[in-house]
Amino acid sequence: MPRISPWALVSILILCSSALGQSTAPTSSTPDVGFKTLYNFNGGNDGCCIYGGLAGDKAGNLYGVAYSGETLSDYGDLFKLTPGAEGYSFESLQFMVVAGGGCITTPTIDRAGNVFGVCDGAGGAGGYGTLWEYSQHGKFSILHTFDGLTDGSEPKDSVVLDPTGNIYGTTYTGGPGGSGTLWKFSSSGIFTLLHAFTDGDDGGLLPAGPAIDATGKVWGTTETGPNCYYCGSGTAWSYDPAAGTFTTVVDFNVSEIVAPMSRLAVDAAGNLYGTGFTAVRNNCGLVYELEASHNYAPAVLYAFNANASDGCEPFGRVVLDVQGNIFGTTYYGGANGNGTVYELTPGIGWLETILHNFEISDGSGPQSGLITDGANDWFGTTSSGGSGKWGTVFEISDVH
């Protein structure tokens, strides 16, 4: 199933949460940046409904996965956009029926150009999900098929690779504890269950994949818990591959943050950044930080406002540039109600700038984060909208 808004969960939790501090008001106007739609999906053989984000290779090619295909019962495709003198050309690399469908994934590319991702198995064998690879030589392979009970069910979002080529990922639910798993697929092809979530001290339900910091430690979040079955505000956790130890680092019940939704971003100092929601104020979501020097105590950096000038529902992962500015998307809100691309700039508080307000004609409902080429250009996807009404790939340029 595609990701849906956790408004119902937030509404329940509003009864027991504390007040949230003030957020910085957004800028009053969109800055002078460039926006371009690179591709409009038409819902045919090119796919539709782009819930995941993009990966880019060294040549500037962009890779993504469509959730569905010509009809809503089809299973989408892995696609590639290649830059050229007249824009980007589209190529469908692999129809995802062989991977089981249900691909709410952002691809990951290794240094050799191999592409990796997961599908939650909406149409696959057993319906529990797959880990797959599209090699640099154009060969598609299923690396692992999940059975639901011993290794987890419904892998979503993205996987991450360590420097030696080991793949780390999560499942949303299932596994021996019934509430999701953390797993490893080694560079030699061996699958290992690292942790089975139980809805105990560790929490449960993992809507996002893991991240790896500079020391090799693996980080992630749960949507619920701890010690609360399908309730609670969630947790942040870490896994040390060298020691083989799992640690619950943050209990979000002690903060204003509930239902952390995105994969974490890690800066050079080891601080962690993510998006989630709050049980107070306007339920439009927030960006938070877990600062390493403060024992990863959660702090809200920015809370989105339920008004026409701001975005709402930040599902996607945030990305930091070298100056420490934060970039992301919101699924809803903005001047046209179709979502936004935003930048948060540190200072006295955090100042938000809306870089783009989506219209139906250029996209609607971005659910994933952005990637950058390192030259002030940012790339992303929308889940719907565009000239074909089935989603887009876009570029925002000249961001300073």
N, C-alpha and C positions, 0 to 999 in steps of 0.2 A: 504494500500500500504506500502511496506517496505520503510524505510528511504532512501532518495537519497541525493546525494551531492548538497549543495546549491551554486555550482559554478556560476550558471546563476545569482543569486542574488548578489553574490560578484562582478561579472564582471560589473554589473550596478553601484554598489556603489563605485567602484574604482575611478570614475570620481570626487567624491566629498569628499574623505577622506584625512586626513593628513598623514604625513610620520610616520612610525613605528620605534621605537628605535631598536638598535641592540640586537640580541639574542645570548645566549651563544652557542658555537659550541658543537655538540655532541662528546662523547668520540669516539675514533677511532676503538675500538674493543668491542665485546660483552664480558661481564665479565664471570667468571667461576660460572655459576648458572645452576641448573638442569632444564630440560624441559621434560615433559612427556605428551603424548596424552592419556587422560583417556577414551575417547570414540569417535568413528568415526560413524557419522550418515550415513545411506545408502539410505535414501529417501523413505523407505518402511513404515511399521507400526511404526517405531521409529521416523519418521518425518524428516524434513530437514529445512535448512535455519534458523539458530539460531540467530535472530537479537537482542534478549534480553540477559541479563546476568543471573547470578546464585544467588541463596540464599542457605545458609547452616544452618543446624540445630545443636543442641548441640551434636548429635551423629556423626557428620561429614558427614551426607548425603547431597547431592547436588540436588537442584531442579531447573528446567528451563522449558522453553516453546519453542517448535518448531513452526515456522510460518506456515508451510505447511506440507502435508502428502505424501501419495503414489503417487499422481499426484499433479500437481501445482494447481488444483482446489479444493483440499482437505484443511482441516483447522488446521492441526497440532495437537500437543498433549502436555499435561503437563507430564513431565518425572521426574524420580528420579534416581540418581546414588548412590549406597550403597557401601562403602568401605569394602574390604575383604582381605583375605590373598593373593589372586591371582589377585588383582586389584579391579576395580569398576564393579558392576553388574548393568545393565540397566533395568528399569521397566517403562512402559508407564502407568501412573495413570489415565489419562482421555483424550479422544479425544475431541478437542475443538470445534467441530461443534456445540455442544450444547451452546457454549458461543458466537457463531456468527463468529468465525474465525478472521483473521487479528490481531493476537496476537503478537505485537511488545512490549513485556512486560518482565520486570525483576521481578520475584516473590518476595513477602515480607512475612516473617514468624514472627508470634508473639511468645511470651514466652511459650505458651501452645503447639506450634507446628502446628498451623493452617496456611495454605498458602493462600495468597491473590494475585490477579492480575487483569488486565483489558485486554479486547480485543476491537479493534476498530470497530468491527461489519461488516467486509467485506462481511459476508454471513449470518448475524443474522437478526432477526425480525426488519424491518425498516432500517437495515444497519447502526445504529448509535452507537453501542457499548454496552459493559456490564462490570460490576464489579462482580467478582466471588470469591468464597472461596472453598478450598479443606481442609476439617477439619482433625484434628488429628486422627479421627476415620475412615477416608477414604470416607467421604460423600462429593460430589460435589454439590454446590448450586450457583445459580445466585442470587446475592444480590440486584442488580439494573440493569435495562435495560434503556438505554438512549433513549430519544425521538427526540433529535436533536434540538428542538426549545426551550423548557423550561429549559433544564439542560445541553445541550451541545452535541457535536458529536465527535467521534474518540478519545476516551481516549487512550493515548499511554504511553509507558515507564513504570512507577512504581507508586505505592501508598506508603504512609508512615503512620505509626501508632503513636499516642501519647501514653503516659504512661497509660492512662485509657482505651485504646482500640479503640478510635475513629479513623476512616480511613479518610485521606485527599488525594485528587487527582485532576487532571486537565483533561480537554478535549482540543484537538488541535484547534477545531473550533466549530461553532454552538453556541447555547444558545441565550438568549434574545438580546445580543449585536452582535451576529453573528461572534464573533472572539475568541471564547473559553470561558471556565469557570473554576473557582475554586470551589470545592464542598467538602462536608463532609458527611460521612456515620457513624452515631453514633454507639456506642457499644450496644445501645438498638434497632438498626435497622431502624433509621430514616434518610432519605436522605435530605440534606439541600444545596441549592445553596448559596454559600458565596459571590461570585463575578462573574459578567458577563462582560467579556472584550468587549470593544467597538471600539478598534483602536483609542481611544482618548488619553488622557494623560496616560492611563494605558497600551497602546500597544495592540498587538493581535497576535494570533497563538502561541500555547504552545506545542512545540515538546517534552517536558520533564515533568516529575512529580515534585511534591514539595519536600522540605526538611524542617525539624523542628529543631530549635536551642534549646539550653539548657533552655531558658526562655519559651518555648512553642510557639514562634512565627513561622509562616509558611512563607517560602521563595520560590521564583521561578523566572522564566524569560519568556519573550515573544520573539519571533523570529523577529517581525516587530514592527513598531511604534517608538515613540508615535506620535499621530496625523497624521498618514500617513497610508492609507489603502493599505496593501500588499507592503509597502515600509518602509524605515527607518531602523535603526540599531538594534532596539529592546529595551527592558527595563528589569530592575530587580525590583521586587516588594516584599512587605511583607504584611502579614495579621495577625492581633492580635486577636486570638480567645476570649480572655478575654474581650476586648473592642469592638469587632466586627467591627474593622476598617481596611480598605485597604489603602495602601500607595504605590505610585510609588517612588522607592528609587533612581534608576539610569536611566538616559536617555543615552543609549550607543552612541547616535549621537555625544556626546561631546568627545568621545574617538576613538581609532583606531579599536575598537571591533565592529563587525557586526554579526548578526545572532547567538546569543548564543544558542547552541544546546543541552547541557547536563543538567541533574539535578545537582543542586548545592551540593557541599560538604561543611560541616561546621566544623571548628575546635573548640577547647575548649575555645578560646578567642572570638568566634563569627564571625571570619573572614570567608568569603565565597569564594569558588573556583569553576571554571567552565571552559568549553571549548567553543570555538567559532571560528570565522574566522575574517579575516581582508581584507579591501578593497585595501591594498597596498602590496608591496613586492611580495610574490609568491602565495598567496591564499591557502597555505597548512594548515592553521589553527593555533591556539594558545591556551595556557593555561593562564587564568587570575585570579586575586584576587580582591575581594572587601573587603578592610580592614576596620573593624569596627571603629577603632580609628581615621580614616581619613574620616569619614562620608561616607564610602563605595565607595570612589572614585575608579574607575576601573584602574587597573594597569596590564600591560602585563608582565607575568613572563617568558614566553618562546614562541617564534614563530618558528614553524617548517619550515624547509628548503626544497625546491624542488630539492633535490639531492639524490643520491643513498645511502648515509649513514644515512639518517634521514627519519622519518615517515611523513605521510601526512594524513589529514582529521581525526582529533580526535573527533569522534562523542560521545564516551562513557564518563560517569561520572568518574572524578578522585577520588582517595582515598588517604588519608594521613595516614602514620604510626605514632607511638608515638614520633619519632624524628622529625617529620615535613616534611619528604620526601614525594613526590607526585608520585603516580603510575597511569598509564593509558595505553590505547591502541590507535593505529592509524589504520584506515581502509585500508589505501593504503601506498605505499612507503616502505622504508627500502631496504636492500640489494637485495631482490628478488622481490620487487614491490607488495608484498602480505600483507603488514601491519607489525606492530611492537608492542611489549610491551616495555614501557619505564619507566624510573625513573628520576625524577628531584630532585636534591639535592641542598638545599640552601647554599649560601656562598656569595662570591662577585659576585652577579648575581646568576643565576640558571644553574647548570651543568646537562646536559642530558646524561644518560647512556642508550643505547639500550640493554635491557635484552634478547630480542629474535627477530630475523627476521623470519617471517613466510615463509615457502615454501608451494607449493600446497600440498605436501604430508602430512604436519602436520597441515594444516589449512590455511585459507585465509580470509581476510576481516573482522577482529573483529570490531563489531559495538557497543559493550557495554563495561562497565567498569569491574573492577576486584573485587573480595572479598578475604579476607585473614582469615586464621585460627589463626592469632596472633603469629604464630611460624615461621615467615619468609617464609611462603608458600602462593602462590597466585593462584587463580583459575579464569578461564574465558571461553568464547566461541568464536568460529569463525562462520561467516555466511555461509561459503562454504569451500571447500577444504577438506583435509584429505583423507584417503584411499577410503572412499565411495563417496567423492566429494561433500557431502551435509552438511558439517559443522562438528565441533568437540567441545569437552570439553577438556580443557588442564590445566596443573598445572606447575607453575614455583616455584622451591624450592631453599632453601639455599640462599635467597637474604639478603645480609648484607649491 
